[in-house]
Amino acid sequence: MLLAGAVAAGVAALGTGGAQESAASTTASSPTGTAGSRANGLALADPTGPYTVGRESLHLVDKTRRDPWVPKAGNRELMVSMYYPAHKASGKTTPYMTTKGAQAFLEEMGLEVPAKTIAGTKTHARTGARPASGKFPLVVLSPGFKTPGATLTGLAEDLTSRGNVVAVVDHAYEAAGVSFPGKSILPCAACGKIDSTTFQPAAEGRAKDLSFTLDRLLSRTSPWKHAGMVDKKKVGMAGHSLGGASTAATMEKDSRVRAGVNMDGPFINSGKSSDLSGRPFMMLGTKADHSPGDDTTWDTAWKQLSGWKRWATLTGAEHMSFTDLAPLAGQLGADDPEGLPGKRAAEITRDYLGAFFDRHLHGKREPLLDHPGETRPEVTLQHRDSRDPSPRS
């Protein structure tokens, strides 16, 4: 994939476990006659669940911490996109990104794609939609290093449509293209500062961000006006790349998170608590880089996990195959002919995370987690469960 591959070049080491940040030296030209010139433009896949998706933005400030990347900026700030099950035919369609935000992101990554093309991607979330009745599990998502939370929009919309409240967290100064109140779009001050010596503190810092997010969303004085929708006893978490490492790091110290997923990110070894007290955890990665023996952090994490667990890999997938950049690249005509098509990668990611949270937050039986079946030959369950370490496909 030209688009996803170019972005992946900037964070390649995070996906292979080396935790080295490198410059995005590869550029992707917008193919002639692609979605930028099509009448319908780019679009995210339709959500698979029965609920309409509502969306709102929430600005959180942790007054107990200074920003680790720009201390002079003051308190640590987060932008949280709240997705929630909603009534049909209410609210207005939410933009994917602002044109200014898309431009900042594309420039940071060195991608030659028109900002309006990316910003104009059709979403399914609706701002101001009336919330559905009832209580729903909460799933928190953390994006990869350099990439804004918008790149997880497709996944967030699908999880929400299946009956979850979803909070996508943007961490200040860790990506380009994210706007903060009173500060407009913040630069990626952390870009160029994460390497093998700083990756662990970066992941641990994000874990503090994620726990703080839970503090606010689950408190009696939650700043989110629809907080009553959340079932506080059913909290899940997932992340891509650095966000995946941060998910595991959060669970090590925060028992409120019942189940988690790491999508193609390395793990940090924090000691005895890495068993996550037997809570469910899924590792979902590329077969090329995250099969047994390819990433020592995954091998170590697998041995430490003491509860329900799955290790699934996708043949032909790239590091960014677990984000919106994969299907958008496919629509731009930039799929790798020898790799996993972006549309297919998005479908598998959606299905596996949906099944995981359906099982562990909704209590549903999900055969997909035991065997991918003939309809998903790209998926290999390297280990079925903690009692049966033999490879399964």
Secondary structure, DSSP 8 states (H G I E B T S, - for coil): -HHHHHHHHHSHHHHHT-----------B--TTSGGGSSS--B-----SSSEEEEEEEEEEEEEEE-SS-GGG-EEEEEEEEEEEE-TT-SEE--SS-HHHHHHHHHHHT-BS-HHHHHT-B--EEET--B-SS-EEEEEEE--TB--GGGGHHHHHHHHHTT-EEEEEEETTSBSS-EETTTEE---TTTT--STTTHHHHHHHHHHHHHHHHHHHHSTT-SSTTGGGEEEEEEEEEEETHHHHHHHHHHHH-TT--EEEEES------SGGGGGGG--EEEEEEHHHHSTTT-HHHHHHHHH--SSEEEEEETT--GGGGSTHHHHHHHTT---TTS--HHHHHHHHHHHHHHHHHHHHH----GGGT---TT-TTEEEEE-BTTB-S-B-
